[in-house]
Amino acid sequence: MFNASSEGFVESKKKNYISVEDREDILLETMDSGGTSGISVEAYPRLSTQDYQNVALLVVLYLLQGIPVGLAFGSVPFLLKSKLSYSEIGLFSLATYPYSLKLIWSPIVDAIYSKRVGRRKSWIIPIQLLTGSLFYWLGKHVDVMFNQEKPDVNTLTLLFFILIFFSATQDIAVDGWALTLLSKNSLSYASTAQTIGLNTGYFLSFTVFLAFNSAEFSNKYFRKEPIDNGFLSMGSYLTFWSVVYLLVTIWLIFIKGEDATHSSDEMDIKTVYRTIWNICKMPHMRRLIVVLLVAKIGFIANESVTGLKLLEKGFSKEDLALAVLIDFPIQLLVGYYAARWSNGPQPLKPWTIAFYGRLFFAAVGMIVVYVFPTDKKISTEMFSLVIASTVMSSFMSTVQFVSISAFFTIIADPVIGGTYMTLLATFSNFGGTWPRFFVLEAVDYFTEATCKIVKDNTTSIIQCVSEQGKTICKDNGGTCVVHKDGYYIVSIATITIGTILLLGFVFPQIKALQTLPPKMWRLKK
């Protein structure tokens, strides 16, 4: 997503930066006579030497953002699952909310800055210093927090909430910088840099870290004598990245400059917030917002719980990491072709088709969990099924993301492009964030599990839904018997709701909205 400043782009023949008028021409160049929209600019033109360097810088900055995101969205829930219940994992999921709510403070990041330092560097430099400092502190303490018999989920949620807040704030500044850092003909590479950088950072913090943090993986590939700990601890991983953050920040301070931007149309914070409100009041925008907020309900259980459920049933962390490893290059390739597919008169057609696919593979994921062997002996066929369902679900997700992003680019008002894009991205992201907490809570709520403990000729029955209850049951020689698994109830409910929403509301709305000409999405002067 792009997130530019509220002012227009500065036209500069010397640097060839894009202007408001040129930006509008690019977006509307091939709008047909019937009012449908499309873009005909060359998707990936040749880069100049300066643009090569700037694209590389953007990749690095987005990669740094992806490091805390990969931990909070990926690794940490998987590491904590053996000690926390689904409800407590749901509480930790609140730490990811800042990434979906950054619109709230986006105008502040855009309006307040030091002219001497630069509009974007004024935020990127201090945010990276704060993130690196928090990483360094966590590197000294996080292993102790994770190794406790009962980790303090409240403290961990607060700490990672702060990290994601920093990452989201940096994302606002970097998105805005991307639109003036690259030349006019190379703007399409901004989304490419974002995709590569964020995915790589997420990949390192989820796939690579989980694998090297696993004792089984480390003993198998790196050690002659097995030990109980993985090759890479959370503390050492965070300490390493704290140093990388510091080095990149030093480079930004002393070497990389930022060209000054200015505009006679520059808006103050109050005006930007009023603009956001006026955008949201447009009737067709209200319909799109509702679509974005409810569209992901159908597959949220699959994407939030299925992986955790597989771990609970015996699928190892390193095998799960391998699934993501296989998935990573596929998604990069899919992203490229999905962008081309979305570059036509029906930019949301791929999004709609992938919607059906995500619902289907949400059902497949539930079936995979159901047939997963209870004896933890995984056959090649079962392993392949898990990998295939994971990759295909992610494939559909990537198609939807690229397609909706292309649509956002088409309808965003170039005069306030950054604010507009951030608004749309916020509602899209929040549509996948707000249900997660309730889904994880519901899994525990609908689960019924008891344990019979016989001690001193006395039989007692305890609840063993939570991880603490399971531990007590195991320590006392009992067996936890699940009478009703809330995962299946929640999965069936969400898939059913998602299907009804798709057929009865989402599809008709999307079909109508994508036919509106871009001028319909703009504020009246």
C-alpha positions as CSV (number, residue, x, y, z in Angstrom):
1,M,0.0,0.0,0.0
2,F,1.1,3.5,-0.6
3,N,1.0,6.1,2.1
4,A,2.1,9.4,0.8
5,S,2.0,12.8,2.5
6,S,-1.2,14.9,2.1
7,E,0.5,17.3,-0.2
8,G,0.7,16.6,-3.9
9,F,3.8,15.2,-5.5
10,V,6.5,17.7,-6.4
11,E,7.2,17.9,-10.1
12,S,10.9,18.1,-10.8
13,K,12.3,17.6,-14.3
14,K,15.8,17.2,-13.0
15,K,14.9,14.4,-10.7
16,N,11.9,13.2,-12.7
17,Y,9.7,12.9,-9.6
18,I,5.9,12.4,-10.2
19,S,3.5,15.3,-9.9
20,V,-0.2,15.2,-9.0
21,E,-1.2,15.7,-12.6
22,D,1.2,12.9,-13.8
23,R,0.0,10.6,-11.1
24,E,-3.6,11.1,-12.2
25,D,-2.7,10.6,-15.8
26,I,-1.0,7.2,-14.9
27,L,-4.0,6.0,-13.0
28,L,-6.6,7.1,-15.5
29,E,-4.8,6.8,-18.8
30,T,-6.9,3.9,-20.2
31,M,-10.2,4.4,-18.5
32,D,-12.7,3.2,-21.1
33,S,-15.8,5.0,-22.3
34,G,-18.1,2.9,-20.2
35,G,-16.7,4.1,-17.0
36,T,-14.7,1.1,-16.0
37,S,-11.2,1.7,-14.8
38,G,-7.8,0.4,-15.7
39,I,-4.1,1.2,-15.8
40,S,-1.9,0.8,-18.9
41,V,1.5,2.0,-17.6
42,E,4.3,-0.4,-18.1
43,A,4.3,-2.6,-15.1
44,Y,8.1,-2.9,-14.6
45,P,10.1,-0.4,-16.6
46,R,13.9,-0.3,-16.6
47,L,15.5,1.2,-13.5
48,S,18.2,3.9,-13.4
49,T,21.2,3.5,-11.1
50,Q,19.7,5.8,-8.6
51,D,16.4,4.0,-8.6
52,Y,18.2,0.7,-8.2
53,Q,19.8,2.0,-5.0
54,N,16.5,3.5,-3.7
55,V,14.6,0.3,-4.4
56,A,17.3,-1.6,-2.4
57,L,16.9,0.9,0.4
58,L,13.1,0.4,0.4
59,V,13.6,-3.4,0.5
60,V,15.8,-3.0,3.6
61,L,13.5,-0.7,5.4
62,Y,10.5,-2.9,4.7
63,L,12.5,-6.0,5.7
64,L,13.2,-4.3,9.1
65,Q,9.5,-3.7,9.5
66,G,8.8,-7.4,8.8
67,I,11.0,-8.7,11.6
68,P,8.7,-7.7,14.5
69,V,5.6,-8.4,12.4
70,G,6.8,-12.0,11.7
71,L,7.4,-12.5,15.4
72,A,4.1,-11.1,16.7
73,F,1.9,-12.6,13.9
74,G,3.8,-15.9,13.5
75,S,6.5,-17.2,15.8
76,V,5.4,-16.1,19.3
77,P,1.9,-17.6,19.2
78,F,3.5,-21.0,18.1
79,L,6.1,-20.8,20.8
80,L,3.6,-20.0,23.5
81,K,0.9,-22.5,22.5
82,S,2.4,-25.3,24.6
83,K,2.0,-23.1,27.7
84,L,-1.1,-21.0,27.0
85,S,-4.7,-21.6,26.1
86,Y,-6.4,-20.4,22.9
87,S,-8.0,-17.6,24.9
88,E,-4.6,-16.4,26.1
89,I,-3.2,-16.6,22.6
90,G,-6.2,-14.5,21.6
91,L,-5.2,-11.9,24.2
92,F,-1.7,-11.8,22.7
93,S,-3.2,-11.3,19.3
94,L,-4.2,-7.8,20.5
95,A,-0.5,-6.9,20.1
96,T,-1.0,-7.0,16.3
97,Y,-3.8,-4.3,16.3
98,P,-1.6,-1.2,15.7
99,Y,-0.8,-2.4,12.2
100,S,-4.5,-2.4,11.4
101,L,-5.2,0.9,13.1
102,K,-2.3,3.1,11.9
103,L,-4.7,5.4,10.1
104,I,-5.5,7.0,13.4
105,W,-2.1,8.5,13.7
106,S,-1.1,8.5,10.1
107,P,-1.9,12.3,9.6
108,I,0.3,13.1,12.6
109,V,3.3,11.3,11.0
110,D,2.6,13.1,7.8
111,A,2.2,16.6,9.2
112,I,4.9,16.9,11.9
113,Y,8.5,16.7,10.9
114,S,11.8,18.5,10.9
115,K,12.7,20.2,7.6
116,R,16.3,19.9,8.5
117,V,16.2,16.1,8.9
118,G,13.5,15.4,6.2
119,R,9.8,14.7,6.2
120,R,10.2,10.9,6.3
121,K,13.6,10.5,8.1
122,S,12.2,12.6,10.9
123,W,10.1,9.5,11.8
124,I,12.1,6.6,10.4
125,I,15.3,7.5,12.4
126,P,13.8,7.8,15.9
127,I,11.5,4.8,15.3
128,Q,14.3,2.6,14.3
129,L,16.4,3.7,17.3
130,L,13.5,2.9,19.6
131,T,12.8,-0.4,18.0
132,G,16.5,-1.4,18.1
133,S,16.7,-0.4,21.7
134,L,13.6,-2.4,22.7
135,F,15.0,-5.4,20.7
136,Y,18.3,-5.1,22.6
137,W,16.5,-5.0,26.0
138,L,14.2,-7.9,25.0
139,G,17.3,-9.8,23.9
140,K,18.5,-9.8,27.5
141,H,15.2,-10.7,29.1
142,V,12.8,-12.5,26.7
143,D,14.2,-16.0,27.1
144,V,13.5,-15.8,30.8
145,M,10.0,-14.7,30.1
146,F,9.4,-17.5,27.6
147,N,10.9,-20.2,29.8
148,Q,8.6,-19.6,32.7
149,E,6.2,-22.3,33.5
150,K,3.4,-19.8,33.0
151,P,4.6,-16.9,30.8
152,D,3.1,-13.5,31.7
153,V,1.0,-13.0,28.6
154,N,-0.1,-9.5,29.7
155,T,3.6,-8.2,29.8
156,L,4.4,-10.0,26.5
157,T,1.3,-8.5,24.8
158,L,2.3,-5.0,25.9
159,L,5.9,-5.3,24.8
160,F,5.0,-6.7,21.3
161,F,2.1,-4.2,21.1
162,I,4.8,-1.4,21.4
163,L,7.0,-3.2,18.8
164,I,4.1,-3.4,16.3
165,F,3.2,0.2,17.0
166,F,6.7,1.2,16.1
167,S,6.7,-1.0,13.0
168,A,3.3,0.4,11.9
169,T,4.5,4.0,12.4
170,Q,7.6,3.3,10.3
171,D,5.4,1.8,7.6
172,I,3.5,5.0,7.3
173,A,6.8,7.0,6.8
174,V,8.4,4.5,4.5
175,D,5.2,4.2,2.3
176,G,5.2,8.0,2.0
177,W,8.9,8.2,1.2
178,A,8.6,5.5,-1.5
179,L,6.3,7.8,-3.6
180,T,9.0,10.6,-3.8
181,L,12.1,8.4,-3.5
182,L,11.5,6.7,-6.8
183,S,11.3,8.4,-10.2
184,K,8.0,8.7,-11.9
185,N,8.5,5.8,-14.3
186,S,9.7,3.5,-11.5
187,L,6.8,3.9,-9.0
188,S,5.5,0.5,-9.7
189,Y,8.6,-0.9,-8.0
190,A,7.5,0.5,-4.7
191,S,4.9,-2.2,-4.2
192,T,7.5,-4.8,-5.4
193,A,10.0,-3.5,-2.8
194,Q,7.3,-3.7,-0.1
195,T,6.3,-7.2,-1.1
196,I,9.9,-8.5,-1.1
197,G,11.0,-6.7,2.0
198,L,8.0,-7.4,4.3
199,N,7.7,-11.0,3.1
200,T,11.5,-11.6,3.6
201,G,11.4,-10.1,7.1
202,Y,8.3,-12.1,8.0
203,F,10.0,-15.2,6.5
204,L,13.1,-14.7,8.6
205,S,11.2,-14.2,11.8
206,F,8.7,-17.0,11.3
207,T,10.2,-19.8,9.1
208,V,13.9,-19.4,9.6
209,F,13.7,-18.5,13.3
210,L,11.3,-21.3,14.2
211,A,13.5,-23.8,12.4
212,F,16.7,-22.8,14.1
213,N,14.9,-22.3,17.4
214,S,13.8,-26.0,17.3
215,A,16.1,-28.4,19.2
216,E,15.0,-31.2,16.9
217,F,16.0,-29.3,13.7
218,S,19.3,-28.1,15.2
219,N,20.3,-31.5,16.5
220,K,19.5,-33.1,13.2
221,Y,21.4,-30.7,10.9
222,F,24.0,-28.9,13.0
223,R,25.1,-31.1,16.0
224,K,26.8,-34.4,16.6
225,E,25.7,-34.5,20.2
226,P,22.0,-33.6,20.7
227,I,21.0,-31.0,23.4
228,D,17.7,-29.7,24.6
229,N,18.0,-26.2,23.2
230,G,17.7,-24.9,19.6
231,F,20.6,-23.4,17.6
232,L,19.1,-19.9,17.9
233,S,17.3,-18.5,21.0
234,M,14.8,-15.7,20.9
235,G,17.2,-13.5,22.9
236,S,20.1,-13.9,20.5
237,Y,17.9,-13.4,17.5
238,L,16.5,-10.1,18.9
239,T,20.0,-8.9,19.9
240,F,21.3,-9.5,16.3
241,W,18.5,-7.5,14.8
242,S,19.0,-4.7,17.3
243,V,22.5,-4.3,15.9
244,V,21.2,-4.3,12.3
245,Y,18.6,-1.6,13.2
246,L,21.4,0.5,14.7
247,L,23.7,0.1,11.6
248,V,20.9,1.0,9.1
249,T,19.9,4.0,11.2
250,I,23.5,5.3,11.3
251,W,23.6,5.0,7.5
252,L,20.4,6.9,7.2
253,I,21.7,9.7,9.5
254,F,25.1,10.3,7.9
255,I,24.9,9.0,4.4
256,K,21.4,8.9,2.9
257,G,19.8,12.3,2.3
258,E,16.2,13.1,1.7
259,D,15.0,15.6,-0.9
260,A,12.9,18.4,0.5
261,T,9.2,18.3,-0.5
262,H,6.8,21.2,-0.2
263,S,3.4,22.1,-1.5
264,S,1.1,25.1,-1.4
265,D,-1.8,22.6,-0.9
266,E,-0.3,21.1,2.2
267,M,-3.0,20.2,4.7
268,D,-2.8,20.5,8.5
269,I,-3.7,17.6,10.8
270,K,-7.2,18.8,11.4
271,T,-7.9,19.1,7.7
272,V,-6.5,15.6,7.0
273,Y,-8.8,14.1,9.7
274,R,-11.8,16.0,8.2
275,T,-10.8,14.7,4.8
276,I,-10.8,11.1,6.1
277,W,-14.3,11.6,7.6
278,N,-15.6,13.1,4.3
279,I,-14.2,10.1,2.4
280,C,-15.9,7.7,4.7
281,K,-19.3,9.5,4.3
282,M,-19.5,8.7,0.5
283,P,-22.3,6.1,0.1
284,H,-20.2,3.7,-2.1
285,M,-17.2,4.1,0.2
286,R,-19.4,3.0,3.2
287,R,-20.4,-0.1,1.2
288,L,-16.8,-0.9,0.4
289,I,-15.8,-0.4,4.1
290,V,-18.5,-2.9,5.2
291,V,-17.2,-5.4,2.6
292,L,-13.6,-5.0,3.9
293,L,-14.6,-5.4,7.5
294,V,-16.6,-8.7,7.0
295,A,-14.9,-10.3,4.0
296,K,-12.3,-12.3,6.0
297,I,-14.7,-13.8,8.6
298,G,-15.1,-17.0,6.5
299,F,-11.4,-18.1,6.7
300,I,-10.3,-16.4,9.9
301,A,-10.6,-19.6,11.9
302,N,-8.4,-21.5,9.4
303,E,-5.7,-18.8,9.4
304,S,-5.7,-18.2,13.1
305,V,-6.2,-21.6,14.6
306,T,-5.5,-24.4,12.1
307,G,-1.7,-24.1,12.4
308,L,-1.9,-24.1,16.2
309,K,-4.2,-27.1,16.2
310,L,-1.7,-29.1,14.0
311,L,1.1,-28.3,16.5
312,E,-1.2,-29.5,19.3
313,K,-1.8,-32.8,17.5
314,G,1.9,-33.4,17.0
315,F,3.0,-31.6,13.8
316,S,6.5,-30.2,14.6
317,K,7.5,-26.6,14.5
318,E,10.3,-27.3,12.0
319,D,7.8,-29.1,9.7
320,L,5.5,-26.1,9.9
321,A,8.5,-23.9,9.1
322,L,9.3,-26.1,6.1
323,A,5.7,-25.5,4.8
324,V,6.2,-21.8,5.0
325,L,9.7,-22.2,3.4
326,I,8.1,-23.9,0.4
327,D,5.3,-21.3,0.3
328,F,7.6,-18.2,0.4
329,P,9.0,-18.2,-3.2
330,I,5.6,-19.3,-4.6
331,Q,3.9,-16.2,-3.1
332,L,6.5,-13.9,-4.6
333,L,5.8,-15.3,-8.0
334,V,2.1,-15.3,-7.5
335,G,2.2,-11.7,-6.4
336,Y,3.8,-10.7,-9.8
337,Y,1.2,-12.5,-11.9
338,A,-1.7,-11.5,-9.7
339,A,-0.8,-7.9,-10.3
340,R,-0.9,-8.4,-14.0
341,W,-4.2,-10.3,-13.7
342,S,-5.7,-7.4,-11.7
343,N,-4.5,-4.8,-14.3
344,G,-7.7,-4.6,-16.4
345,P,-11.4,-3.5,-16.5
346,Q,-12.3,-5.9,-13.6
347,P,-9.5,-5.5,-11.1
348,L,-11.5,-7.4,-8.4
349,K,-12.3,-10.5,-10.5
350,P,-9.2,-12.3,-9.1
351,W,-10.2,-11.2,-5.6
352,T,-13.6,-12.7,-6.0
353,I,-12.3,-16.0,-7.5
354,A,-9.7,-16.3,-4.7
355,F,-12.5,-15.7,-2.1
356,Y,-14.1,-19.0,-3.2
357,G,-10.7,-20.6,-3.0
358,R,-9.9,-19.4,0.5
359,L,-13.3,-20.7,1.7
360,F,-12.7,-24.0,0.1
361,F,-9.2,-24.4,1.6
362,A,-10.5,-23.3,5.0
363,A,-12.7,-26.3,4.8
364,V,-9.8,-28.5,3.6
365,G,-7.7,-27.2,6.5
366,M,-10.3,-28.3,9.0
367,I,-10.5,-31.8,7.4
368,V,-6.7,-32.0,7.6
369,V,-6.8,-31.4,11.3
370,Y,-9.6,-34.0,11.7
371,V,-7.8,-36.8,9.9
372,F,-4.3,-35.9,11.4
373,P,-3.0,-39.1,13.1
374,T,-3.4,-39.0,16.9
375,D,-0.3,-41.2,17.3
376,K,1.9,-38.4,15.9
377,K,3.3,-40.8,13.2
378,I,3.1,-38.6,10.1
379,S,3.1,-40.4,6.7
380,T,4.5,-38.8,3.6
381,E,1.0,-38.5,2.2
382,M,-0.2,-36.7,5.3
383,F,2.8,-34.4,5.3
384,S,2.2,-33.6,1.7
385,L,-1.5,-32.9,2.4
386,V,-0.6,-30.4,5.1
387,I,2.0,-28.7,2.9
388,A,-0.5,-28.5,-0.1
389,S,-3.3,-27.1,2.0
390,T,-1.0,-24.5,3.6
391,V,0.5,-23.4,0.3
392,M,-2.9,-23.2,-1.6
393,S,-4.5,-21.3,1.2
394,S,-1.6,-18.8,1.2
395,F,-1.8,-18.7,-2.6
396,M,-5.4,-17.5,-2.5
397,S,-4.6,-15.0,0.2
398,T,-1.9,-13.5,-1.9
399,V,-4.1,-13.2,-5.0
400,Q,-6.7,-11.4,-2.9
401,F,-4.2,-9.0,-1.4
402,V,-2.6,-8.0,-4.7
403,S,-6.0,-7.7,-6.4
404,I,-7.5,-5.4,-3.7
405,S,-4.3,-3.4,-3.6
406,A,-4.6,-2.8,-7.4
407,F,-8.2,-1.7,-7.0
408,F,-7.2,0.7,-4.2
409,T,-4.5,2.3,-6.4
410,I,-7.1,2.8,-9.2
411,I,-9.8,4.5,-7.0
412,A,-7.5,6.5,-4.7
413,D,-7.7,10.3,-5.2
414,P,-4.2,11.3,-6.3
415,V,-4.5,14.7,-4.5
416,I,-4.7,12.9,-1.2
417,G,-3.3,9.5,-2.3
418,G,-1.4,8.6,0.8
419,T,-4.3,9.3,3.2
420,Y,-6.7,7.6,0.9
421,M,-4.6,4.5,0.5
422,T,-3.9,4.2,4.2
423,L,-7.6,4.5,4.9
424,L,-8.5,1.7,2.6
425,A,-5.6,-0.5,3.8
426,T,-6.6,0.1,7.4
427,F,-10.1,-1.2,6.9
428,S,-8.8,-4.1,4.8
429,N,-6.2,-5.1,7.5
430,F,-8.7,-4.6,10.4
431,G,-11.2,-6.9,8.7
432,G,-8.7,-9.7,9.3
433,T,-7.6,-8.5,12.8
434,W,-10.8,-7.9,14.7
435,P,-12.3,-11.4,14.4
436,R,-9.1,-13.2,15.5
437,F,-9.5,-12.4,19.2
438,F,-13.1,-13.6,19.2
439,V,-12.4,-16.7,17.2
440,L,-9.6,-17.8,19.6
441,E,-11.8,-17.1,22.6
442,A,-14.6,-19.1,21.0
443,V,-12.5,-22.2,20.5
444,D,-11.9,-22.5,24.2
445,Y,-15.5,-21.5,25.1
446,F,-17.0,-24.3,23.0
447,T,-14.4,-26.9,23.9
448,E,-15.3,-29.5,26.5
449,A,-12.5,-31.6,27.9
450,T,-12.2,-33.4,31.2
451,C,-9.5,-35.5,33.0
452,K,-10.1,-38.2,35.5
453,I,-7.5,-38.4,38.3
454,V,-7.3,-41.2,40.7
455,K,-5.3,-40.5,43.8
456,D,-5.4,-42.1,47.3
457,N,-8.5,-44.1,46.3
458,T,-10.2,-40.9,45.4
459,T,-11.4,-40.1,41.9
460,S,-11.6,-36.5,40.9
461,I,-12.6,-35.0,37.5
462,I,-11.0,-31.7,36.4
463,Q,-11.4,-29.5,33.3
464,C,-8.4,-29.7,31.0
465,V,-9.3,-27.2,28.3
466,S,-6.4,-24.9,29.2
467,E,-2.8,-25.8,28.9
468,Q,-2.5,-25.5,32.7
469,G,-5.3,-28.0,33.1
470,K,-3.6,-30.4,30.7
471,T,-0.3,-30.1,32.6
472,I,-2.0,-30.9,35.9
473,C,-3.8,-33.8,34.3
474,K,-0.6,-35.2,32.9
475,D,1.4,-34.7,36.1
476,N,-1.1,-36.7,38.0
477,G,-1.2,-39.6,35.6
478,G,-4.5,-38.7,34.1
479,T,-5.6,-38.5,30.4
480,C,-7.3,-35.5,29.0
481,V,-10.4,-36.5,27.0
482,V,-11.9,-34.0,24.6
483,H,-15.7,-34.5,24.4
484,K,-16.3,-31.5,22.2
485,D,-13.6,-29.6,20.2
486,G,-14.5,-26.0,19.8
487,Y,-12.2,-25.7,16.8
488,Y,-14.6,-27.6,14.5
489,I,-17.6,-25.7,15.8
490,V,-16.0,-22.3,15.2
491,S,-14.5,-23.4,11.8
492,I,-17.9,-24.6,10.5
493,A,-19.6,-21.5,11.8
494,T,-17.1,-19.1,10.2
495,I,-17.1,-20.9,6.8
496,T,-20.9,-20.9,6.8
497,I,-21.1,-17.2,7.6
498,G,-18.4,-16.4,5.1
499,T,-20.3,-18.3,2.3
500,I,-23.6,-16.6,3.1
501,L,-21.8,-13.2,3.2
502,L,-20.1,-13.9,-0.1
503,L,-23.2,-14.9,-2.0
504,G,-25.7,-12.6,-0.4
505,F,-23.7,-9.4,0.1
506,V,-20.0,-9.3,-0.8
507,F,-20.2,-10.5,-4.4
508,P,-23.1,-8.3,-5.4
509,Q,-21.4,-5.3,-3.8
510,I,-18.0,-5.9,-5.4
511,K,-19.6,-6.4,-8.8
512,A,-21.2,-3.0,-8.6
513,L,-18.3,-1.1,-6.9
514,Q,-15.7,-2.1,-9.5
515,T,-17.7,-0.7,-12.3
516,L,-17.8,2.8,-10.8
517,P,-15.4,5.3,-12.6
518,P,-12.5,6.6,-10.5
519,K,-14.0,10.1,-10.4
520,M,-16.9,8.7,-8.3
521,W,-14.4,7.9,-5.5
522,R,-13.1,11.5,-5.3
523,L,-14.1,14.3,-3.0
524,K,-15.8,17.2,-4.6
525,K,-13.7,20.3,-4.6
